Amino acid sequence: MPRALSLSFAIAVLLAACSAPSPPDPERPPEPKAATSPVAANANTYKDAARDAAAATQAQAAEGAHAADAATP
């Protein structure tokens, strides 16, 4: 009987130590936790390289057009 009483007392103490989590602050919403997968990171690298190549091609075409305009009398 003393063992059951001490076990129930220990359980009661443990349950009393547990408390509900505090509610989130309504003034500051939680920050999203976006984890970038390796596949998405790899795709973003290719997209960035494609954008850089397109920008370089457009710049080169603009220079060619400017040179052609300058050569035309």
Backbone torsions as a table, in degrees:
resi	resn	phi	psi	omega
1	MET	NA	-43.0	179.1
2	PRO	-62.4	-32.1	179.4
3	ARG	-65.7	-43.0	179.0
4	ALA	-64.9	-38.3	179.7
5	LEU	-67.5	-42.9	179.7
6	SER	-69.4	-34.8	177.9
7	LEU	-66.7	-43.2	179.2
8	SER	-66.9	-35.6	176.3
9	PHE	-64.6	-41.5	178.9
10	ALA	-63.9	-41.7	178.2
11	ILE	-64.9	-40.5	179.4
12	ALA	-63.7	-40.1	178.2
13	VAL	-65.2	-42.2	179.0
14	LEU	-64.3	-41.2	179.1
15	LEU	-68.2	-33.8	178.7
16	ALA	-70.2	-28.9	-179.8
17	ALA	-73.2	-23.0	179.5
18	CYS	-77.1	137.3	176.6
19	SER	-133.2	158.5	179.3
20	ALA	-70.8	146.8	178.0
21	PRO	-66.5	150.7	179.6
22	SER	-72.3	144.9	179.9
23	PRO	-69.2	154.5	179.6
24	PRO	-67.3	154.4	179.7
25	ASP	-72.6	120.0	-178.7
26	PRO	-69.1	-20.6	179.3
27	GLU	-72.3	-31.1	-176.0
28	ARG	-125.2	106.5	179.7
29	PRO	-67.6	155.5	179.8
30	PRO	-66.0	145.9	179.4
31	GLU	-81.0	136.7	178.6
32	PRO	-67.6	144.0	179.3
33	LYS	-109.5	88.8	-179.0
34	ALA	-92.5	116.0	176.9
35	ALA	-99.5	122.6	179.9
36	THR	-85.6	123.6	178.6
37	SER	-77.3	159.1	178.4
38	PRO	-59.9	-33.9	179.6
39	VAL	-66.8	-44.3	179.6
40	ALA	-66.5	-38.1	178.2
41	ALA	-63.8	-41.3	178.7
42	ASN	-65.0	-42.3	179.0
43	ALA	-63.7	-40.2	178.9
44	ASN	-64.8	-34.5	177.1
45	THR	-63.8	-44.2	178.0
46	TYR	-66.2	-38.3	177.9
47	LYS	-63.3	-42.6	179.0
48	ASP	-63.3	-40.9	178.8
49	ALA	-65.1	-38.9	178.9
50	ALA	-66.4	-40.6	177.7
51	ARG	-64.1	-41.3	178.8
52	ASP	-63.8	-41.7	179.6
53	ALA	-65.7	-40.3	178.8
54	ALA	-65.6	-40.7	178.9
55	ALA	-65.4	-39.8	178.6
56	ALA	-66.0	-40.0	179.2
57	THR	-65.0	-42.2	178.6
58	GLN	-65.1	-39.4	178.6
59	ALA	-65.3	-40.8	179.3
60	GLN	-66.3	-39.2	178.5
61	ALA	-66.1	-38.6	178.4
62	ALA	-65.9	-39.4	177.3
63	GLU	-65.0	-40.6	178.2
64	GLY	-64.2	-40.8	178.5
65	ALA	-66.2	-39.2	178.6
66	HIS	-65.5	-40.2	178.9
67	ALA	-66.6	-39.1	179.4
68	ALA	-67.0	-39.6	177.7
69	ASP	-65.1	-37.6	-179.9
70	ALA	-70.2	-30.3	-178.1
71	ALA	-81.5	-19.4	-180.0
72	THR	-79.4	129.1	-178.2
73	PRO	-75.7	NA	NA
